[in-house]
């Protein structure tokens, strides 16, 4: 719905602002790939101690937009 006049209401401006922020947070410019996962486990009676180590590679894409 478009307003007939060029003036936007305060609530409309706030909604657009929040929409831009949410869009920026949701857009992920990094790619993560798991390369190794190691699990160490030790059982002592009724207890289990477990350590998981995850090795990842994170590739960040450079921002090509310039304002």
For each residue, the residues with C-beta under 8 A, 3 or more apart:
1:
2:
3: 6 7 8 9 12
4:
5:
6: 3
7: 3
8: 3 12 13 16
9: 3 12 13
10: 13 14
11: 14 15
12: 3 8 9 15 16
13: 8 9 10 16 17
14: 10 11 17 18
15: 11 12 18 19
16: 8 12 13 19 20
17: 13 14 20 21
18: 14 15 21 22
19: 15 16 22 23
20: 16 17 23 24
21: 17 18 24 25
22: 18 19 25 26
23: 19 20 26 27
24: 20 21 27
25: 21 22
26: 22 23
27: 23 24
28:
29: 60 61 63
30: 58 59 60 61
31: 58 59 61
32: 56 57 58 59
33: 56 57 59
34: 37 54 55 56
35: 55 56 57
36: 53 54 55
37: 34 52 53 54 55
38: 52 53
39: 50 51 52 53
40: 50 51 52 53
41: 48 49 50 51
42: 48 49 50
43: 47 48 49
44: 47 48 49
45:
46:
47: 43 44
48: 41 42 43 44
49: 41 42 43 44
50: 39 40 41 42
51: 39 40 41
52: 37 38 39 40
53: 36 37 38 39 40
54: 34 36 37
55: 34 35 36 37
56: 32 33 34 35
57: 32 33 35
58: 30 31 32
59: 30 31 32 33
60: 29 30
61: 29 30 31
62:
63: 29
64:
65:
66:
67:
